[in-house]
Amino acid sequence: ITEDAANKANQSLRRFFLQRNQKDPKLIYNQMLGWLFVQQQDYSKAFAQEKAILQRSETKSLDRLIDLAMISKENDDLPTAREMLEFAVERASNERDLLSAERELLLIKRLQAQPEEFKEIEVAYRDLLARVGRSRANFLIQKDLAEYIAFQQKEVENALDEIETISTQNLYKQQTAELKLLEADLNVQQSKFNQALLLYTQVEKLIPNSDIAREAKFKVAKTSYFTGDFDWALTQLKVLKSSASQLTSNDALELSLLIKDNSQEDSTRSDLKLVAKADLLQFQNKPDQALDILKPILKEYTSPSILDEVLFRMANLYLEDSESKERVEIAIRYLQSIVDDYSDQILADNANFLLGTLYMNQLNQPEKAKSYFETLIFNYPDSIYFVEARKRFRMLRGDQIQ
């Protein structure tokens, strides 16, 4: 079975289950057909099977349907995910399913929203909370609203007011930690670094040796990096490089290498300070200001090892508006510079993977995409992108992927 619906094995299995279901209808056949359609990323057909399962099921639970909507969302099929969740809201037979579906539906609407629809979505959040009440049982919906106000409406002060309202409730420790983490992030947005560091440290102490504590420690290091306190950042990162969480460990290693590499060639760390300032501006949703800081470094630099970092950051800043073909082409030029001139540097595999992805998904040039994935496979076998690059390369080549 492959992702290709035209594959003979896929077609044979589909016919088999359809025939069996006609002769002797059973839920297992609908479930297996749904599974097959998910493998083929045909979520609308999988949705049809879930509706059939729901109709014939005694429990009428919407868990499977909501999980399918999440898978559809993760694979960027937002219209189908929205259709599923709207169906779930209409058919929910208990408050738990209804709340779960309504929450996920609002998250989808946010991703699809145009600026003129922002206030309408905020009103929908507030109407929902007015109906279900504000308590720790509905913490996630309240936190979603605070994040929405902060990051999509870009009204940080209003978001902080929302956080203060949530914090007055009798929250669980985990919820308190999540809320403090969000509040700290918003303080960094406003360049209130001391307040942010205090909150991150509180999260570490609140639930020690947990994933959220490790995330908070990494953010202490990142905030110290933003402010130019590189030595203290390295102290924090030293602990995190051996973290049980691979993502935290990779992020810590990457930031640690950036600081160390650009402290040896330039004792004043002047280039590193500029890159850190640009990273902060990007975090604060000021991409054009970040670009203004990065561009001069390409001509006037002290530490040559900073150049691939600068090129990669500039490419990503241009890709923030990926609807603009012109900006995508500029980003590709910067990424190609890394591939051509800095193939032995730490970001070479990242650049190859990102170029392959752009040519595959946005520019529809599969042969070019294949060449970048192939380079990554043969030249960077230790890359965290190796497995995904191999899968995409084989798919573009037309292999039967099990």
C-alpha positions in Angstrom: 0.0 0.0 0.0 1.4 3.4 -1.0 0.2 7.1 -0.9 -0.8 6.7 -4.5 -4.6 5.9 -5.0 -3.8 4.6 -8.5 -1.4 2.0 -7.1 -2.7 -1.6 -8.0 -2.4 -2.8 -4.4 -4.4 0.2 -3.1 -7.1 -0.4 -5.7 -7.3 -4.1 -5.0 -7.6 -3.5 -1.2 -10.3 -0.9 -1.8 -12.4 -3.2 -4.0 -12.0 -6.1 -1.5 -13.4 -4.0 1.4 -16.2 -2.5 -0.7 -17.3 -6.0 -1.9 -17.1 -7.5 1.6 -19.1 -4.6 3.0 -21.9 -5.0 0.4 -22.2 -8.8 1.1 -21.8 -8.7 4.9 -21.8 -5.1 6.3 -19.4 -4.7 9.3 -17.9 -1.7 10.9 -14.4 -3.1 10.4 -14.7 -2.8 6.7 -15.6 0.9 7.0 -12.7 1.4 9.5 -10.2 -0.2 7.1 -11.5 1.8 4.1 -11.1 4.9 6.2 -7.6 3.8 7.1 -6.8 3.3 3.4 -8.1 6.7 2.4 -6.0 8.3 5.2 -2.8 6.6 3.8 -3.8 8.1 0.4 -4.4 11.5 2.1 -7.9 11.5 0.7 -9.5 12.9 3.8 -12.9 13.7 2.3 -13.4 9.9 1.5 -12.1 9.0 4.9 -14.7 11.4 6.3 -17.5 9.6 4.4 -16.5 6.3 6.0 -16.4 7.9 9.5 -20.0 9.2 8.9 -21.0 5.6 8.0 -19.3 4.3 11.2 -21.0 6.9 13.3 -24.4 6.1 11.9 -24.0 2.4 12.7 -22.2 2.7 16.0 -24.1 2.4 19.3 -21.9 4.8 21.3 -22.1 7.8 18.9 -18.7 8.9 20.1 -17.1 11.6 17.9 -13.5 10.9 19.1 -12.5 9.1 15.8 -14.0 11.9 13.7 -12.3 14.7 15.6 -9.0 12.8 15.5 -9.4 12.5 11.7 -10.1 16.2 11.5 -6.8 16.8 13.4 -4.9 14.6 10.9 -6.5 16.4 8.0 -5.4 19.8 9.5 -1.9 18.6 10.1 -1.6 17.7 6.4 -2.9 21.1 5.4 -6.4 20.0 4.1 -8.1 22.7 6.1 -11.4 22.8 4.2 -12.1 19.1 4.8 -11.0 19.4 8.5 -13.4 22.3 8.9 -16.2 20.4 7.2 -15.6 17.4 9.7 -15.6 19.7 12.7 -18.8 21.6 11.6 -20.5 18.2 11.2 -19.2 17.2 14.7 -20.6 20.3 16.3 -24.0 19.6 14.8 -24.0 16.0 15.8 -22.4 16.1 19.2 -24.5 14.3 21.8 -22.6 15.3 24.9 -20.8 18.4 26.2 -17.3 16.9 26.0 -17.5 16.1 22.3 -19.2 19.4 21.6 -16.5 21.4 23.4 -13.7 19.5 21.7 -15.2 20.0 18.3 -15.9 23.7 18.9 -12.4 24.3 20.1 -10.7 22.6 17.1 -13.1 24.4 14.7 -12.1 27.8 16.1 -8.4 26.8 15.6 -9.2 26.0 12.0 -11.1 29.3 11.5 -8.1 31.2 12.8 -5.8 29.6 10.2 -8.2 30.5 7.4 -9.2 34.0 8.7 -8.6 37.3 6.9 -7.8 40.4 9.0 -11.4 41.7 8.7 -12.6 38.4 10.3 -10.4 38.6 13.4 -12.9 40.4 15.7 -15.6 38.0 14.6 -13.5 35.1 15.8 -12.7 36.8 19.1 -16.5 37.3 19.6 -17.0 33.5 18.9 -14.4 32.7 21.6 -16.1 35.0 24.1 -19.5 33.7 23.3 -18.3 30.1 23.8 -16.7 31.0 27.2 -19.9 32.8 28.3 -21.8 29.6 27.6 -19.5 27.1 29.2 -18.1 29.3 32.0 -14.5 30.1 32.9 -12.9 27.4 35.0 -9.8 25.2 34.9 -12.0 22.6 33.0 -12.0 25.1 30.0 -8.4 26.2 30.5 -7.3 25.3 26.9 -10.1 27.4 25.3 -9.1 30.4 27.5 -5.4 30.0 26.6 -6.3 29.7 22.9 -8.0 33.0 23.1 -5.1 34.7 24.9 -2.7 33.3 22.2 -5.1 34.4 19.4 -5.2 38.0 20.8 -1.4 38.1 21.2 -0.2 36.5 18.0 -2.9 37.0 15.4 -4.5 40.2 16.5 -1.1 41.4 17.8 -2.6 43.0 20.9 -0.1 42.0 23.5 -1.5 44.1 26.3 -5.0 42.8 25.9 -3.6 39.2 25.8 -1.8 39.9 29.1 -5.1 41.1 30.6 -6.7 37.8 29.4 -3.9 35.9 31.1 -4.4 37.7 34.4 -8.1 36.8 34.3 -7.2 33.1 33.7 -4.6 33.1 36.5 -7.2 33.9 39.1 -8.9 30.5 38.7 -7.9 27.4 40.7 -5.6 26.0 38.1 -3.6 22.8 38.1 0.2 23.1 38.3 0.6 22.1 34.6 -1.9 24.8 33.6 -0.2 27.4 35.8 3.1 26.5 34.2 1.7 26.8 30.6 0.2 30.1 31.4 3.4 31.5 32.9 5.3 30.3 29.9 2.9 32.2 27.6 3.1 35.3 29.8 6.9 35.1 29.7 6.9 34.9 25.9 4.7 38.0 25.7 7.1 39.8 28.0 9.9 39.0 25.5 7.7 40.3 22.8 7.7 43.6 24.7 11.4 43.5 25.5 10.6 43.1 29.2 13.5 40.6 29.7 13.8 40.6 33.5 10.1 39.8 34.0 10.3 37.1 31.3 13.4 35.4 32.9 11.7 35.5 36.3 8.6 33.7 34.9 10.6 31.1 33.0 12.5 30.3 36.2 9.2 30.0 38.1 8.0 27.4 35.5 11.3 25.4 36.0 10.7 25.2 39.7 6.9 24.6 39.5 7.2 21.2 37.6 10.9 20.2 37.8 12.4 17.7 35.4 9.3 17.9 33.1 9.2 18.7 29.4 7.7 22.1 30.2 10.5 22.8 32.7 13.1 21.9 30.0 11.3 24.2 27.5 11.4 27.0 30.1 15.2 26.5 30.7 15.8 26.6 26.9 13.8 29.9 26.8 16.0 31.3 29.6 19.0 30.5 27.4 17.3 32.0 24.3 16.3 35.2 26.2 19.9 35.5 27.5 21.1 35.1 23.9 18.7 37.8 22.7 20.1 40.2 25.3 23.7 39.4 24.5 24.5 37.5 27.7 26.1 34.6 25.7 28.0 33.0 28.6 25.0 32.6 30.8 23.1 31.2 27.7 25.9 28.6 27.3 25.6 27.6 30.9 21.9 26.8 30.5 22.4 25.1 27.2 25.1 22.8 28.6 22.4 21.0 30.7 19.9 20.9 27.9 22.2 19.3 25.3 21.7 15.9 27.1 18.0 16.4 27.4 15.7 13.4 27.0 13.6 15.5 24.5 15.2 15.3 21.1 13.7 18.6 20.0 15.0 20.4 23.0 18.4 18.7 22.7 18.7 19.7 19.0 17.6 23.3 19.6 20.1 23.6 22.5 22.9 22.1 20.5 22.2 24.4 17.5 22.2 27.5 19.7 25.3 26.4 21.6 27.3 25.8 18.4 26.2 29.2 17.0 27.5 31.0 20.1 30.7 29.0 20.4 31.7 29.2 16.7 31.2 32.9 16.5 33.0 33.6 19.8 36.3 32.1 18.6 36.9 34.2 15.5 35.5 37.4 16.9 36.3 38.0 20.6 33.9 41.1 20.7 31.1 38.9 19.3 29.9 41.9 17.3 28.4 39.8 14.4 26.8 37.5 16.9 25.2 40.4 18.7 23.6 41.6 15.5 22.3 38.1 14.6 20.8 37.8 18.1 19.2 41.2 17.7 17.7 40.1 14.4 16.5 36.9 15.9 14.7 38.9 18.7 13.1 41.2 16.1 11.8 38.1 14.2 10.4 36.7 17.4 8.7 40.1 18.0 7.1 39.9 14.5 9.3 42.6 12.9 10.7 40.7 9.9 11.6 43.8 7.9 13.6 45.3 10.7 15.4 42.0 11.2 16.3 42.0 7.5 17.7 45.5 7.8 20.1 44.3 10.5 21.2 41.1 8.7 21.8 42.4 5.2 24.9 44.6 6.1 26.6 41.6 7.8 27.0 39.9 4.4 29.4 42.7 3.3 30.9 43.7 6.6 31.6 40.8 8.9 34.3 39.8 11.4 33.4 36.1 11.8 33.2 34.2 8.5 31.4 31.3 10.2 28.4 33.6 10.8 27.6 33.9 7.1 25.6 30.7 6.6 23.6 31.6 9.7 22.8 35.0 8.2 21.8 33.6 4.8 19.6 31.0 6.3 17.8 33.5 8.5 17.3 35.9 5.6 15.8 33.1 3.5 13.3 32.2 6.2 12.4 35.9 6.7 11.6 36.2 3.0 9.6 32.9 3.2 7.3 34.3 5.9 5.3 35.7 2.9 5.4 32.5 0.9 2.5 33.7 -1.3 4.9 36.1 -3.0 6.7 34.4 -5.8 9.3 37.1 -5.9 10.1 36.7 -2.2 10.3 32.9 -2.6 12.8 33.3 -5.4 15.0 35.7 -3.3 14.9 33.1 -0.5 16.0 30.4 -2.9 19.0 32.5 -3.9 20.1 32.8 -0.3 19.6 29.0 0.3 21.5 28.2 -2.9 24.5 30.3 -1.6 24.6 28.1 1.5 24.6 24.9 -0.7 27.3 26.3 -3.1 29.6 28.1 -0.7 29.1 26.6 2.8 28.4 22.9 2.1 30.6 21.9 5.1 28.7 24.1 7.6 26.0 23.1 10.0 23.1 24.5 8.1 23.9 22.9 4.7 21.5 20.0 5.3 18.8 22.4 6.4 19.3 24.4 3.2 19.2 21.3 1.0 16.0 20.1 2.7 14.3 23.5 2.5 15.2 23.9 -1.2 13.9 20.4 -2.0 10.6 21.2 -0.2 10.2 24.5 -2.0 10.8 23.0 -5.4 8.5 20.1 -4.6 5.6 21.9 -3.0 5.5 25.5 -4.2 7.4 25.6 -7.5 6.2 22.2 -8.8 9.7 21.2 -10.1 10.1 17.6 -8.9 13.4 16.9 -10.7 15.1 19.9 -9.0 13.5 18.9 -5.7 14.8 15.3 -6.1 18.4 16.6 -6.6 18.4 18.4 -3.3 17.0 15.5 -1.4 19.6 13.2 -3.0 22.4 15.5 -2.0 21.2 15.4 1.6 20.9 11.6 1.6 24.4 11.0 0.3 26.3 13.9 1.9 24.5 14.4 5.3 23.5 10.9 6.6 23.5 12.2 10.2 21.0 15.0 9.4 17.7 15.0 11.4 16.1 15.5 7.9 17.6 12.3 6.5 14.6 10.0 6.9 12.1 12.5 5.5 14.4 13.4 2.7 14.8 9.7 1.7 11.1 9.2 1.8 10.4 12.3 -0.4 13.2 11.3 -2.8 11.8 7.8 -3.3 8.3 9.1 -3.8 9.5 11.6 -6.4 11.5 8.8 -8.1 8.3 6.7 -8.2 9.3 3.9 -5.8 6.8 1.7 -4.1 7.0 3.0 -0.6 5.8 0.6 2.0 
